Amino acid sequence: MRILHVSDRLSERGGAHWHLRSVIERLAALGHRVDLAVGALDDEVTPPCPLHVVAGLDERRRRAVDLAPVIAATRPDVVHLHTVVNPSVLEWAGGVPALITVQDHRYFCPALGKWTADGQVCRAPMDARACAACFDDGAYFHEVYGLTDERRRALGRLPVVVLSRYMRDELTAVGVPRERIVVVPPFVHGLDAGARAGGPPCVLFAGRLAAGKGVREAVLAWRASGLDLPLVFAGTGPLRAELERDGLTVLGWVPHAALAAVYRRAAALLMPSRWQEPFGIVGLEARTLGTPVAAWRSGGVAEWHDGGPSLVEWGDVPALAEALRHATSGPRSTAPAGFEPEPLMERLLAVYGSVRAQGSITGSTRREAWGRP
């Protein structure tokens, strides 16, 4: 099968972009022809397959994008979109044999990721009156809300893959037909299972150093736990300077190939996500390498966490401190069942087969659908 993946950018930072790489590399290993079209790419990143740069794919706002040349060059059976939020591209995909993996909230939440401006979990479906409360600037709200609604409506014409039941339920709540949504969780890829600990024991926070990831809450819970273990941050972001001013250890962005050694040194991973996690793949990676996870119930976290005293209610810092003490005092974790790559790739390939069959038209109709001359 020939598959063209389309993404906003080529990057090795962030769970969504690493998941895209893992899918591409698995498909190539299975003998499929895989190409990738992106709007931009990070410096010094190695493409996992033949790469095509197409202006406009990284746009967050509506912009016309000419995909005809890359379609003519690759002649795909299926187009698979990832992290594309340009409404023009989403609408184009609705007219060709295509599907989309939705990995974040930008298709159904115009604000902080189902986390309100007053610091609470948002449990309401997207609605102009409710969402306006999260914005101070009315003109900006109307612009962002309008874009989010355009993306949501475009999803109604596409088969949608999500990584968690949480994301499926959120999309269903805003009107995306449930029968068009397939849950295909991610799998651990590119980590050295035999890696040794890359330093002395610690409590680890891994991810973007931003308020939505619960960086400040992680510091509060760690301090309240009384543990005689340093708190180490693997990642970068807007709160990095604040953490370093407070004397905390920040490793910066850690290449994925080196993450296994960081997970191995951690007595526990601390994960107090304030936004609702679409999945939380760092937790799955940590558990697969034996690191227990102390976390809040946020989005899809409970779908890979083993529960018990190490998983506590969202927003409860004292409970998180107790969860951290429990996680560091117990046995090492075990890899959760249900996230093996082979059956998950089979599930994704079944979606591809369905999309290909529904789009397998011939002659002038097929040429018109693909935007070919």
C-alpha positions in Angstrom: 0.0 0.0 0.0 1.2 3.6 -0.7 0.5 5.9 2.2 1.1 9.6 2.3 1.3 11.1 5.8 0.7 14.8 6.1 1.8 16.8 9.2 2.3 20.3 10.2 6.0 19.7 10.7 8.7 17.1 11.1 10.0 17.1 14.6 11.2 14.7 17.3 9.8 16.8 20.1 6.5 16.0 21.6 4.5 12.8 21.8 2.4 13.5 18.8 5.3 13.9 16.4 7.2 11.0 17.9 4.0 8.8 17.5 3.9 9.8 13.8 7.5 8.7 13.4 6.8 5.4 15.1 3.9 4.7 12.8 5.9 5.6 9.7 8.9 3.4 10.7 6.6 0.5 11.5 4.8 0.8 8.2 8.0 0.9 6.2 9.3 -2.2 8.1 6.1 -4.0 7.0 6.9 -3.2 3.4 4.5 -0.4 2.6 5.5 2.6 0.5 5.5 5.6 2.9 6.0 9.3 2.1 5.7 12.3 4.4 4.6 15.9 3.5 5.2 18.6 6.1 5.0 22.4 6.2 8.2 22.9 8.2 10.9 20.8 9.9 13.2 21.2 12.9 16.9 21.6 12.4 19.0 18.5 12.2 16.0 16.1 12.3 16.4 13.0 10.2 13.3 12.1 8.0 12.0 8.6 8.6 11.0 8.3 4.9 11.0 10.3 1.6 10.1 13.9 2.6 8.1 16.6 0.8 7.9 20.2 2.1 4.6 21.9 1.2 4.1 25.5 2.2 1.0 26.1 4.3 0.7 22.7 6.0 1.9 24.3 9.3 -0.6 27.1 9.2 -3.0 27.3 12.1 -5.3 29.6 10.2 -7.1 29.0 6.9 -4.6 29.1 3.9 -4.9 27.5 0.5 -2.4 24.7 0.1 -1.4 23.1 -3.3 -1.1 19.4 -2.6 -1.5 18.4 -6.3 2.3 18.1 -6.9 2.9 15.8 -4.0 -0.1 13.7 -4.8 1.1 13.3 -8.4 4.6 12.4 -7.2 3.6 9.8 -4.6 0.3 8.5 -6.0 -1.0 7.3 -2.6 -3.7 4.9 -1.9 -4.5 6.6 1.4 -3.6 10.0 2.9 -3.2 10.1 6.7 -3.3 13.5 8.3 -1.6 14.2 11.7 -1.5 17.5 13.7 -2.8 19.5 10.7 -5.2 22.3 11.8 -5.4 24.4 8.6 -9.1 24.2 7.8 -8.4 24.3 4.1 -6.4 21.1 4.2 -8.9 19.4 6.5 -11.7 20.2 4.0 -9.6 19.0 1.1 -9.0 15.7 2.9 -12.7 15.2 3.1 -12.9 14.8 -0.6 -10.1 12.2 -1.1 -9.4 8.7 0.4 -8.1 10.1 3.7 -8.2 9.8 7.5 -6.9 11.9 10.4 -5.4 11.1 13.7 -6.6 13.7 16.3 -4.0 14.0 19.0 -4.9 17.2 20.7 -7.8 19.5 21.6 -7.6 22.0 18.8 -10.5 20.5 17.0 -13.0 20.8 19.9 -11.6 23.2 22.5 -10.6 26.8 21.6 -8.9 27.5 24.9 -6.5 25.6 27.2 -7.2 22.0 26.5 -10.4 21.3 28.5 -8.9 23.3 31.4 -10.7 26.5 32.2 -9.3 30.0 32.8 -10.3 29.7 36.5 -8.3 26.5 36.9 -11.0 23.9 36.7 -11.6 20.8 34.5 -13.9 21.8 31.6 -16.7 19.2 31.3 -18.9 21.1 28.9 -18.9 20.5 25.1 -17.7 23.4 23.0 -20.2 26.2 23.0 -19.7 29.8 22.2 -21.3 31.1 25.4 -19.4 28.7 27.7 -16.0 29.0 25.9 -16.1 32.9 25.9 -15.5 32.8 29.6 -11.9 31.6 29.0 -11.0 34.7 27.0 -10.4 38.3 27.9 -10.2 39.6 24.3 -13.6 39.2 22.5 -12.2 39.7 19.0 -9.5 37.0 19.6 -12.1 34.7 21.0 -14.4 34.9 18.0 -11.4 34.3 15.7 -10.1 31.2 17.6 -13.6 29.8 18.2 -14.4 30.2 14.5 -11.3 28.3 13.5 -11.9 25.6 16.0 -15.4 25.1 14.8 -14.3 24.9 11.1 -11.9 22.1 12.1 -14.6 20.3 14.1 -17.0 20.5 11.1 -14.3 19.2 8.7 -13.9 16.1 10.9 -17.4 15.1 10.1 -16.3 14.0 6.6 -13.3 12.0 7.7 -12.6 8.7 9.4 -10.9 9.8 12.7 -8.3 7.8 14.7 -7.8 8.8 18.3 -5.4 7.5 20.9 -7.8 7.1 23.8 -11.5 6.6 24.7 -11.3 10.0 26.4 -10.6 11.7 23.0 -13.4 9.6 21.3 -15.9 10.8 23.9 -14.9 14.4 23.6 -15.2 14.4 19.8 -18.6 12.6 20.1 -19.8 15.3 22.5 -19.2 18.0 19.8 -21.0 16.1 17.1 -18.4 14.0 15.3 -20.2 10.8 14.4 -19.1 8.0 16.9 -19.1 5.4 14.1 -16.4 7.4 12.3 -14.0 7.3 15.3 -11.6 4.4 15.9 -9.4 4.2 19.0 -5.9 3.1 18.2 -3.6 3.8 21.2 0.1 4.5 20.7 2.9 2.1 21.4 6.4 2.5 22.8 8.9 2.9 20.0 12.6 3.7 19.9 13.5 3.2 23.5 16.3 0.9 24.5 14.8 -1.7 26.8 18.3 -2.7 28.0 19.4 0.8 29.0 21.0 1.4 32.3 20.2 4.2 34.7 21.7 7.4 33.4 22.3 9.0 36.9 21.5 8.7 40.6 17.9 8.0 41.7 15.4 10.9 41.3 11.8 11.9 40.9 11.3 12.7 37.2 9.0 15.1 35.4 9.2 14.6 31.6 7.5 16.9 29.1 7.0 20.4 28.1 7.7 22.8 30.9 4.4 24.7 30.8 1.6 25.5 33.2 -0.8 23.1 31.5 1.5 20.2 32.2 1.4 20.9 35.9 5.0 21.9 36.4 4.3 24.1 39.4 2.1 21.4 41.0 4.8 18.8 40.5 7.2 21.0 42.5 4.6 21.5 45.3 3.8 17.7 45.5 7.5 16.8 45.5 8.2 19.2 48.3 5.1 18.0 50.3 6.2 14.4 49.9 9.3 14.9 52.0 11.2 12.5 49.8 15.0 12.6 50.0 15.2 12.4 46.2 16.0 15.3 43.8 13.3 16.4 41.4 14.6 16.3 37.8 12.9 17.9 34.8 13.5 16.4 31.3 12.1 19.0 28.8 12.1 22.6 28.1 9.5 25.4 27.8 8.4 28.7 29.2 8.8 27.7 32.8 12.4 26.5 32.5 14.0 29.7 33.7 11.7 29.8 36.8 12.6 26.2 37.7 16.3 26.9 37.3 16.0 30.1 39.4 14.5 27.9 42.2 17.6 25.7 42.0 15.8 22.7 40.4 17.6 20.4 38.0 16.5 20.8 34.3 18.1 18.5 31.8 16.5 20.4 28.9 15.2 18.5 25.9 16.4 14.9 25.9 16.7 13.1 22.5 14.3 10.2 22.4 17.1 7.7 22.1 18.5 8.9 25.4 15.2 8.9 27.3 15.4 5.3 28.4 18.4 6.0 30.7 16.5 8.9 32.3 13.4 6.7 32.9 15.6 4.0 34.4 17.1 6.3 37.0 13.8 7.6 38.2 12.2 6.1 41.3 8.9 7.5 39.9 7.5 9.7 37.2 5.4 12.6 38.4 2.5 13.6 36.1 0.1 16.2 37.4 -1.3 17.4 34.0 -3.6 20.3 34.4 -4.9 20.2 30.8 -6.8 17.0 30.0 -4.2 14.6 28.6 -5.2 13.2 25.2 -3.2 10.1 26.2 0.0 10.9 28.0 2.5 8.7 26.2 5.4 9.5 28.6 3.6 7.6 31.3 3.3 4.6 29.0 7.0 4.8 28.2 7.9 5.1 31.9 5.8 2.1 32.9 7.2 0.0 30.1 10.7 0.7 31.4 9.7 -0.2 35.0 9.2 3.3 36.3 6.0 3.8 38.5 3.9 6.8 37.7 2.2 9.1 40.3 -0.5 11.0 38.4 -3.7 12.9 38.5 -6.8 11.5 36.7 -6.5 13.7 33.6 -8.0 12.8 30.2 -6.8 9.4 29.0 -4.3 8.8 31.8 -6.4 6.1 33.5 -6.4 4.1 30.3 -2.8 3.1 30.7 -2.2 3.6 34.4 -2.7 0.6 36.7 -4.7 2.7 39.2 -4.4 2.2 42.9 -2.9 4.7 45.3 -0.6 6.2 42.7 -3.5 7.6 40.6 -5.4 10.4 42.4 -8.1 12.9 41.7 -7.3 15.8 39.4 -6.1 19.0 41.2 -5.4 17.4 44.6 -1.8 18.3 45.4 -1.6 16.6 48.9 -3.0 13.4 47.4 -0.4 13.6 44.7 2.3 13.9 47.3 1.0 10.8 49.0 0.8 9.0 45.6 4.4 9.9 45.0 5.5 8.5 48.3 3.6 5.3 47.5 5.1 5.0 44.0 8.6 5.4 45.2 8.2 2.9 48.0 6.7 0.0 46.0 8.0 -2.4 43.4 9.0 -1.3 39.9 6.3 -1.0 37.4 5.4 -3.5 34.6 4.4 -2.8 31.1 0.6 -2.5 30.8 -1.1 -4.9 28.5 -2.9 -3.8 25.3 -0.2 -1.6 23.9 1.9 -4.0 21.9 2.7 -2.6 18.5 1.8 -5.5 16.3 -2.0 -5.7 17.0 -2.2 -1.9 17.1 -0.7 -1.6 13.7 -3.0 -4.3 12.4 -5.9 -2.1 13.7 -4.6 0.9 11.9 -4.0 -1.0 8.7 -7.6 -2.2 8.9 -8.7 1.5 8.9 -6.4 2.1 5.9 -8.0 -0.8 4.1 -11.5 0.6 4.7 -10.5 4.1 3.6 -8.9 2.7 0.5 -11.9 0.6 -0.4 -14.3 3.5 -0.1 -12.0 5.7 -2.1 -11.0 3.3 -4.8 -12.8 5.0 -7.7 -11.3 4.9 -11.1 -10.9 7.0 -14.2 -11.8 10.7 -14.3 -13.6 10.7 -10.9 -10.5 9.4 -9.1 -8.3 11.9 -10.8 -10.6 14.7 -9.9 -10.8 13.6 -6.3 -7.0 13.6 -5.9 -6.7 17.0 -7.5 -4.8 15.6 -10.5 -4.9 17.0 -14.0 
